[in-house]
Amino acid sequence: MAETLEELETKRTALLRALSGTGDMRQGSISESYRSCGKRTCGCAHPKHPGHGPFYAFTRKVNGKTQTIQLRPGPALSKLLREVETYHAFRRAIEDLVEVNEAICRLRPVDEQAESSERHALKKKLPRSSRRRWRARSSR
């Protein structure tokens, strides 16, 4: 069922309100791993043994470089898990907001008078070669 413009604007307002209440967040991911210690007499040397652990690693990009922090279970890991989950929820909310805005833009009527003044302004700004391409696209 297609939503009306008013329903979409109400939805957008609710999404913006939810975004304003976003708490602490961190971009990155947390992975869990098990490792063998390398001692032949240790239980982890057996093929069916999962290894020692769990060990946790928080990984993120900083200025184009990967940064990893090793963590053990405890309050610091719990805090980091909450912050990363808040970030992922924030990203999902932003994607929803963009979708709603796209739908609003598709439904909102075109103001003919504003469009003609925008065309006139574009004609003055664009070089002749670009104007020809722009005219060819807009006539399709």
Secondary structure, DSSP 8 states (H G I E B T S, - for coil): ----HHHHHHHHHHHHHHHHT------SEEEEEEE----TTSGGGSTT---EEEEEEEEEEETTEEEEEEE-SSHHHHHHHHHHHHHHHHHHHHHHHHHHHHHHHHHS---HHHHHHHHHHHHHHS-HHHHHHHHHHHT-
